[in-house]
Amino acid sequence: MKNFVYQNPTKIIFGQGTINQIGKEIKNHGINKVLIIYGGGSILKNGVYEEVTKSLKEHDVGYVEVSGVQPNPVLGKVQEAINKAKEEKVEGLLAIGGGSVYDTTKAVAIGCHYDGSVWDFYEGTAKPKSAMPFFGVLTISATASEMNMGSVITNEAEDKKWSCGSPVMYPKVSIIDPNVQATLPPNQTANTAIDTMAHVFELYFDGTEDVDVLLEYSEGIIRSTMKHVKILLEDPTNYQSRAQLAWCATLGLNGSNGVGRSGGDWASHGIEHSLSVLYGVAHGAGLAIVFPAWMKYVYKENIDMFERFAEQIFNIKEGTKEEKALKGIEELKMFFSSLNAPVTLKEIGVKFEDLDKIADNAAMQVPRGAIKKLYREDILEILKIAYE
């Protein structure tokens, strides 16, 4: 294992009937007015908005709001919320939603404490030094943004979907009530599971040696995610499976799964970000397409890990190392397909002649990856594998 420091300051309140605690938690931080940030309005229909605002009123926390955050959140909405927060002189922020809302809120939090363009942080030309305190009520578990310091935002004017992370970007408190997610449509439930698995894969396959406990930890998250997403596609209101899938998502990228490692690979996420920005594909669906293709392209760089993956996740025991590794990759692709997720670029309407355009976009930040450094020509080959 490599040396590490692990500190996660986010308080998690998990379970049924916990949303009504949000007002007290915000008030405990001495905050009297917040900007609520949310998405397309599902929280107005499922009772979450009413429950949150009731709690705020009970604890004398005033609020204003910005809605309309979309999947693959955009810079324009971030700037709108920054302007609103400054105009209204709020003291804190409250995300109500999934990863896109949390990522937007993090961008707003650092943007409120910066005189320049918040995009500077995503370009890497500036580093966040402070942030407005923010809180969250999670409605979709997938990204672990509720308990990490990362944010991914799309600059729609420049077709860039880039990330930023800083210790000042952790939420103060996140509330996770798995019951809220019982009304998610099947494709969204499937996408959350794929996203969770992909986060674990990025760390699992990064090539770090002598991390046995972390490998076992990762495999446990992967197996549990696969088990409970299948249950939920048949029985979407099963609370115990909702709870376990939600916590798998948090553990997948809250930092605990990454300690002692090399930081992860992240090439697949980078390639998928280009799919999202150019085609608007859901992040989980894009990862279902890209990840098996990436695995097929790089498996020889760390064949022992891909063999182990096949053995531990799919119980593949017969064959040579290479045969087992390839069979494991194929089984993963079949599993994603069994969730009714797309597994080829052709399925989402990408034309073969467009692969160069996707590769160009992904190659704006190269090299990508850890176990194999990827450049434009490598990315193009992965896209060809993913095509059909």
C-alpha positions as CSV (number, residue, x, y, z in Angstrom):
1,M,0.0,0.0,0.0
2,K,1.1,3.5,-0.7
3,N,1.2,6.2,2.1
4,F,-2.1,8.1,2.4
5,V,-4.0,10.6,4.5
6,Y,-7.8,10.0,4.6
7,Q,-10.1,12.7,6.0
8,N,-13.7,12.9,5.0
9,P,-15.5,15.7,6.8
10,T,-19.0,15.1,5.5
11,K,-21.7,14.0,8.0
12,I,-24.0,11.4,6.6
13,I,-27.6,11.0,7.9
14,F,-28.9,7.7,6.4
15,G,-32.3,6.1,6.5
16,Q,-36.0,6.3,6.3
17,G,-37.7,9.5,7.5
18,T,-34.5,11.5,7.9
19,I,-35.1,14.3,5.5
20,N,-36.9,16.4,8.1
21,Q,-33.5,16.8,9.9
22,I,-32.1,19.1,7.3
23,G,-33.3,22.3,8.8
24,K,-31.8,21.6,12.2
25,E,-28.4,20.6,10.6
26,I,-28.2,23.8,8.6
27,K,-29.2,25.9,11.6
28,N,-26.6,24.1,13.7
29,H,-24.0,25.7,11.4
30,G,-25.3,29.2,12.2
31,I,-26.9,29.6,8.7
32,N,-30.1,31.7,8.4
33,K,-30.6,31.7,4.6
34,V,-29.8,29.3,1.9
35,L,-30.1,29.0,-1.9
36,I,-31.8,25.7,-2.8
37,I,-30.6,24.2,-6.0
38,Y,-32.5,21.4,-7.7
39,G,-33.3,19.9,-11.1
40,G,-36.3,19.3,-13.3
41,G,-39.1,19.2,-10.7
42,S,-39.4,15.6,-9.6
43,I,-38.9,16.7,-6.0
44,L,-42.1,18.8,-6.3
45,K,-44.1,15.7,-7.2
46,N,-42.6,13.1,-4.7
47,G,-42.9,15.2,-1.6
48,V,-39.2,15.9,-1.0
49,Y,-39.4,19.6,-1.7
50,E,-42.3,20.0,0.7
51,E,-40.6,18.0,3.4
52,V,-37.3,20.0,3.0
53,T,-39.0,23.4,3.0
54,K,-41.1,22.5,6.0
55,S,-38.0,21.6,7.9
56,L,-36.3,24.9,6.9
57,K,-39.3,26.9,8.1
58,E,-39.5,25.1,11.4
59,H,-35.9,26.1,12.1
60,D,-36.2,29.7,10.8
61,V,-34.0,29.1,7.8
62,G,-35.0,31.4,4.9
63,Y,-34.5,30.2,1.4
64,V,-34.5,31.2,-2.3
65,E,-34.1,28.8,-5.2
66,V,-32.7,28.0,-8.6
67,S,-34.1,25.1,-10.5
68,G,-33.5,23.5,-13.9
69,V,-30.2,21.7,-13.3
70,Q,-30.0,19.1,-16.0
71,P,-28.1,15.8,-16.3
72,N,-24.6,16.5,-17.4
73,P,-24.8,19.9,-15.6
74,V,-23.8,23.0,-17.5
75,L,-21.7,26.1,-16.7
76,G,-24.5,28.5,-17.6
77,K,-26.7,27.2,-14.8
78,V,-23.8,27.4,-12.4
79,Q,-23.3,31.0,-13.2
80,E,-27.0,31.7,-12.8
81,A,-26.9,30.2,-9.3
82,I,-23.8,32.1,-8.3
83,N,-25.4,35.4,-9.4
84,K,-28.6,34.5,-7.4
85,A,-26.6,33.5,-4.3
86,K,-24.7,36.8,-4.4
87,E,-27.8,39.0,-5.1
88,E,-29.8,37.3,-2.3
89,K,-26.9,37.4,0.2
90,V,-27.4,33.8,1.2
91,E,-25.1,32.2,3.8
92,G,-25.2,28.6,2.5
93,L,-26.4,26.3,-0.3
94,L,-28.7,23.3,-0.3
95,A,-28.6,20.7,-3.0
96,I,-31.7,18.6,-3.5
97,G,-31.1,16.0,-6.2
98,G,-28.5,13.6,-7.5
99,G,-24.9,14.0,-8.7
100,S,-25.7,16.7,-11.2
101,V,-27.3,18.9,-8.6
102,Y,-24.5,18.2,-6.1
103,D,-21.8,18.9,-8.7
104,T,-23.5,22.2,-9.7
105,T,-23.8,23.2,-6.0
106,K,-20.1,22.5,-5.4
107,A,-19.3,24.8,-8.4
108,V,-21.6,27.5,-7.0
109,A,-20.0,27.1,-3.6
110,I,-16.4,27.8,-4.9
111,G,-17.7,30.4,-7.4
112,C,-19.3,32.5,-4.7
113,H,-15.9,32.9,-3.1
114,Y,-14.0,33.9,-6.3
115,D,-14.0,37.0,-8.3
116,G,-13.0,35.4,-11.6
117,S,-14.8,32.8,-13.8
118,V,-15.6,29.6,-11.9
119,W,-14.5,27.8,-15.0
120,D,-10.9,28.7,-14.1
121,F,-11.0,25.9,-11.5
122,Y,-12.1,23.3,-14.1
123,E,-9.4,24.5,-16.5
124,G,-6.8,24.2,-13.7
125,T,-5.7,27.8,-14.0
126,A,-6.8,28.5,-10.4
127,K,-7.4,26.5,-7.3
128,P,-10.3,26.9,-4.9
129,K,-9.2,28.3,-1.5
130,S,-12.6,28.5,0.2
131,A,-16.2,27.7,-0.5
132,M,-19.7,28.7,0.8
133,P,-20.9,26.0,3.2
134,F,-23.4,23.7,1.5
135,F,-25.6,20.8,2.4
136,G,-27.6,18.2,0.5
137,V,-30.6,15.9,0.4
138,L,-29.7,13.1,-2.1
139,T,-32.5,11.8,-4.4
140,I,-30.4,9.6,-6.7
141,S,-27.4,7.5,-5.6
142,A,-24.7,7.1,-8.2
143,T,-21.8,9.5,-8.1
144,A,-21.0,9.7,-4.3
145,S,-20.9,13.5,-4.8
146,E,-22.8,13.6,-1.6
147,M,-19.6,12.5,0.3
148,N,-16.7,13.6,-1.9
149,M,-14.9,16.7,-3.1
150,G,-15.4,16.2,-6.8
151,S,-17.5,18.1,-9.4
152,V,-17.9,17.6,-13.1
153,I,-19.4,20.5,-15.2
154,T,-19.9,20.9,-18.9
155,N,-18.9,24.2,-20.5
156,E,-21.6,24.1,-23.2
157,A,-19.9,26.9,-25.2
158,E,-16.7,25.0,-25.6
159,D,-18.0,21.4,-25.6
160,K,-15.8,20.6,-22.6
161,K,-16.9,18.3,-19.7
162,W,-14.2,18.7,-17.1
163,S,-13.7,18.1,-13.4
164,C,-12.5,19.9,-10.4
165,G,-11.8,18.7,-6.9
166,S,-10.7,20.4,-3.7
167,P,-10.9,19.7,0.1
168,V,-13.0,22.8,0.4
169,M,-15.7,21.1,-1.8
170,Y,-17.0,18.5,0.7
171,P,-20.6,18.9,1.7
172,K,-21.1,19.7,5.4
173,V,-24.1,17.3,5.8
174,S,-25.8,14.9,3.3
175,I,-29.1,13.2,4.0
176,I,-29.8,9.9,2.2
177,D,-33.3,8.5,2.5
178,P,-33.3,5.5,0.1
179,N,-37.1,5.5,0.1
180,V,-37.0,8.6,-2.1
181,Q,-35.4,6.5,-4.9
182,A,-38.2,3.9,-5.1
183,T,-39.9,5.9,-7.8
184,L,-36.9,6.0,-10.1
185,P,-37.6,4.6,-13.6
186,P,-35.8,1.3,-14.3
187,N,-33.3,2.8,-16.7
188,Q,-32.2,5.3,-14.1
189,T,-31.9,2.6,-11.5
190,A,-29.7,0.6,-13.9
191,N,-27.6,3.7,-14.7
192,T,-26.9,4.4,-11.1
193,A,-25.6,0.8,-10.6
194,I,-23.4,1.1,-13.7
195,D,-22.0,4.4,-12.5
196,T,-21.2,2.9,-9.1
197,M,-19.5,-0.1,-10.6
198,A,-17.5,2.1,-13.0
199,H,-16.2,4.2,-10.1
200,V,-15.0,1.1,-8.4
201,F,-13.4,-0.2,-11.6
202,E,-11.4,3.0,-12.1
203,L,-9.7,2.3,-8.8
204,Y,-9.7,-1.5,-8.9
205,F,-7.8,-1.6,-12.3
206,D,-5.3,1.2,-11.6
207,G,-2.4,-1.2,-11.3
208,T,-1.5,-0.6,-7.6
209,E,0.1,-3.7,-6.0
210,D,-0.2,-5.0,-2.4
211,V,-3.7,-3.7,-1.7
212,D,-5.4,-6.9,-0.8
213,V,-7.9,-5.4,1.6
214,L,-8.9,-2.8,-0.9
215,L,-9.4,-5.4,-3.7
216,E,-11.7,-7.4,-1.4
217,Y,-13.5,-4.1,-0.5
218,S,-14.0,-3.3,-4.1
219,E,-15.2,-6.7,-5.1
220,G,-17.7,-6.6,-2.2
221,I,-19.1,-3.3,-3.5
222,I,-19.3,-4.7,-7.1
223,R,-21.0,-7.9,-6.2
224,S,-23.5,-6.1,-3.9
225,T,-24.3,-3.6,-6.6
226,M,-24.9,-6.3,-9.1
227,K,-27.1,-8.3,-6.7
228,H,-29.3,-5.4,-5.6
229,V,-29.8,-3.7,-8.9
230,K,-31.2,-6.9,-10.3
231,I,-33.6,-7.2,-7.3
232,L,-34.7,-3.5,-7.8
233,L,-35.5,-4.0,-11.5
234,E,-38.0,-6.6,-10.4
235,D,-39.1,-5.0,-7.1
236,P,-38.4,-1.2,-7.2
237,T,-39.8,-0.5,-3.8
238,N,-37.7,-3.1,-1.9
239,Y,-36.3,-0.8,0.8
240,Q,-33.4,-3.0,1.9
241,S,-32.1,-3.3,-1.7
242,R,-32.5,0.5,-2.2
243,A,-30.6,1.1,1.0
244,Q,-27.7,-1.2,0.0
245,L,-27.5,0.1,-3.5
246,A,-27.4,3.6,-2.2
247,W,-24.6,2.9,0.2
248,C,-22.6,1.0,-2.4
249,A,-22.8,4.2,-4.5
250,T,-21.4,6.3,-1.7
251,L,-18.7,3.8,-0.8
252,G,-17.7,3.6,-4.4
253,L,-16.2,7.1,-4.6
254,N,-16.2,8.7,-1.1
255,G,-12.4,8.2,-0.9
256,S,-12.4,5.1,1.4
257,N,-12.1,2.8,-1.6
258,G,-9.1,4.8,-3.0
259,V,-6.7,4.9,-0.1
260,G,-3.3,3.4,-0.6
261,R,-3.7,3.2,-4.3
262,S,-2.3,5.2,-7.2
263,G,-5.3,7.5,-7.7
264,G,-7.3,5.5,-10.2
265,D,-7.2,5.2,-14.0
266,W,-10.1,7.4,-15.1
267,A,-9.5,7.1,-18.9
268,S,-12.9,5.5,-19.4
269,H,-14.6,8.4,-17.6
270,G,-12.7,10.9,-19.7
271,I,-13.8,9.2,-22.9
272,E,-17.4,8.9,-21.7
273,H,-17.4,12.6,-20.8
274,S,-16.9,13.3,-24.5
275,L,-19.9,11.1,-25.3
276,S,-22.0,13.0,-22.8
277,V,-21.1,16.4,-24.0
278,L,-21.5,15.6,-27.7
279,Y,-24.5,13.3,-27.6
280,G,-26.2,14.0,-24.3
281,V,-26.1,10.3,-23.3
282,A,-26.7,9.5,-19.6
283,H,-23.4,9.0,-17.8
284,G,-24.2,5.5,-16.7
285,A,-25.3,4.4,-20.2
286,G,-22.2,5.9,-21.7
287,L,-20.0,4.0,-19.2
288,A,-21.7,0.8,-20.1
289,I,-20.5,1.3,-23.6
290,V,-17.0,2.6,-23.0
291,F,-15.8,0.5,-20.0
292,P,-15.9,-3.0,-21.6
293,A,-14.2,-1.5,-24.7
294,W,-11.5,0.1,-22.6
295,M,-11.0,-3.2,-20.8
296,K,-10.6,-5.1,-24.0
297,Y,-8.0,-2.6,-25.2
298,V,-5.8,-2.5,-22.1
299,Y,-6.3,-5.9,-20.3
300,K,-2.8,-7.2,-21.3
301,E,-1.2,-4.3,-19.4
302,N,-2.4,-5.9,-16.1
303,I,-3.7,-9.3,-17.1
304,D,-3.5,-10.7,-13.5
305,M,-6.1,-8.1,-12.3
306,F,-8.4,-8.9,-15.2
307,E,-8.1,-12.6,-14.5
308,R,-8.8,-11.9,-10.8
309,F,-11.9,-9.8,-11.8
310,A,-13.2,-12.7,-13.9
311,E,-12.7,-15.2,-11.1
312,Q,-14.0,-13.1,-8.2
313,I,-16.9,-11.4,-9.9
314,F,-18.1,-14.0,-12.5
315,N,-16.6,-17.2,-11.0
316,I,-14.7,-18.0,-14.2
317,K,-12.2,-20.7,-13.2
318,E,-11.4,-22.5,-16.5
319,G,-8.9,-21.4,-19.2
320,T,-5.7,-19.5,-19.5
321,K,-5.2,-16.1,-18.0
322,E,-6.0,-14.4,-21.2
323,E,-9.1,-16.6,-21.8
324,K,-10.4,-15.9,-18.4
325,A,-9.7,-12.2,-18.7
326,L,-11.5,-11.9,-22.0
327,K,-14.4,-14.0,-20.7
328,G,-14.8,-11.7,-17.7
329,I,-15.0,-8.6,-20.0
330,E,-17.6,-10.3,-22.1
331,E,-19.6,-11.3,-19.0
332,L,-19.6,-7.7,-17.8
333,K,-20.8,-6.5,-21.2
334,M,-23.6,-9.1,-21.0
335,F,-24.5,-8.0,-17.5
336,F,-24.9,-4.4,-18.6
337,S,-27.0,-5.5,-21.5
338,S,-29.2,-7.5,-19.1
339,L,-30.0,-4.2,-17.4
340,N,-31.2,-2.9,-20.7
341,A,-28.3,-0.5,-20.9
342,P,-26.7,0.2,-24.3
343,V,-23.4,-1.6,-24.8
344,T,-22.4,-0.2,-28.3
345,L,-22.1,3.3,-29.7
346,K,-24.3,2.2,-32.6
347,E,-27.2,1.6,-30.2
348,I,-27.2,5.3,-29.1
349,G,-27.1,6.6,-32.7
350,V,-23.4,7.3,-33.1
351,K,-22.2,7.0,-36.7
352,F,-18.9,5.4,-37.5
353,E,-17.7,8.5,-39.3
354,D,-18.3,10.5,-36.0
355,L,-15.7,8.5,-34.0
356,D,-12.9,10.9,-35.1
357,K,-14.9,13.8,-33.6
358,I,-15.4,12.0,-30.3
359,A,-11.7,11.1,-30.2
360,D,-10.7,14.8,-30.9
361,N,-12.9,15.9,-28.0
362,A,-11.5,13.3,-25.6
363,A,-7.9,14.1,-26.7
364,M,-8.2,17.7,-25.5
365,Q,-6.8,16.3,-22.3
366,V,-4.1,13.6,-23.0
367,P,-2.5,11.4,-22.0
368,R,-5.3,9.7,-20.2
369,G,-5.2,6.7,-17.9
370,A,-2.8,5.0,-15.6
371,I,-2.2,1.3,-16.5
372,K,-1.8,2.4,-20.1
373,K,-1.3,6.0,-21.2
374,L,-3.8,6.8,-23.9
375,Y,-3.4,9.3,-26.7
376,R,-5.8,10.2,-29.5
377,E,-5.0,7.1,-31.6
378,D,-5.6,4.9,-28.6
379,I,-8.9,6.6,-27.8
380,L,-10.0,6.1,-31.4
381,E,-9.2,2.4,-31.2
382,I,-11.3,2.1,-28.0
383,L,-14.2,3.8,-29.7
384,K,-13.9,1.4,-32.7
385,I,-14.1,-1.5,-30.3
386,A,-17.2,0.1,-28.6
387,Y,-18.9,0.8,-31.9
388,E,-20.7,-2.5,-32.4
